[in-house]
Amino acid sequence: MSKRQTDPIVLSKARAAKEWVKHANEFAPEGDGKPWRYVLVPHDAVTESATLSGLLAIYST
């Protein structure tokens, strides 16, 4: 885990984003029905060879 991922501000924003996702998913059936997810991915993990499915496999909790 990178230093930024333990930063109190980053963790506070992550909590807020997870709460937003929870509410967005409550209303998803009224829209397109697609569920939302939140995943905190370190910036240095996003590379040209990284795939979304690979990042999700590594960083999903």
C-alpha positions as CSV (number, residue, x, y, z in Angstrom):
1,M,0.0,0.0,0.0
2,S,1.4,3.4,-1.0
3,K,1.8,6.3,1.4
4,R,-1.0,8.1,-0.3
5,Q,-3.4,5.3,0.3
6,T,-2.9,5.7,4.0
7,D,-3.2,9.5,3.9
8,P,-6.2,10.6,6.1
9,I,-7.6,12.9,3.4
10,V,-7.4,10.1,0.8
11,L,-9.1,7.7,3.2
12,S,-11.8,10.3,3.9
13,K,-12.5,10.8,0.2
14,A,-12.6,7.0,-0.3
15,R,-15.2,6.7,2.5
16,A,-17.3,9.5,0.9
17,A,-17.0,7.8,-2.6
18,K,-18.1,4.5,-1.1
19,E,-21.1,6.2,0.4
20,W,-22.0,7.8,-2.9
21,V,-21.7,4.4,-4.7
22,K,-24.1,2.9,-2.1
23,H,-26.7,5.6,-2.9
24,A,-26.1,5.4,-6.6
25,N,-26.7,1.7,-6.5
26,E,-30.0,2.2,-4.7
27,F,-31.2,4.3,-7.7
28,A,-29.6,2.2,-10.4
29,P,-32.7,0.2,-11.2
30,E,-34.5,3.5,-12.1
31,G,-31.7,4.3,-14.6
32,D,-29.8,1.9,-16.8
33,G,-29.5,-0.7,-14.0
34,K,-25.7,-0.9,-14.1
35,P,-24.1,-1.2,-10.6
36,W,-21.4,1.2,-9.5
37,R,-18.2,0.2,-7.7
38,Y,-15.4,2.1,-6.0
39,V,-11.9,0.9,-6.1
40,L,-8.9,2.9,-4.8
41,V,-6.1,2.3,-7.3
42,P,-2.6,3.9,-6.8
43,H,-1.7,6.2,-9.6
44,D,1.6,4.3,-10.3
45,A,-0.4,1.1,-10.9
46,V,-2.1,2.6,-14.0
47,T,0.3,1.7,-16.8
48,E,-0.1,1.1,-20.6
49,S,-0.1,-2.6,-20.0
50,A,-2.6,-2.6,-17.1
51,T,-6.1,-3.7,-17.8
52,L,-9.2,-2.7,-15.9
53,S,-9.9,-6.3,-15.0
54,G,-6.4,-6.8,-13.7
55,L,-6.5,-3.6,-11.6
56,L,-9.9,-4.7,-10.2
57,A,-8.5,-8.1,-9.4
58,I,-5.6,-6.6,-7.4
59,Y,-7.3,-3.6,-5.7
60,S,-10.9,-4.6,-5.1
61,T,-11.7,-5.2,-1.5
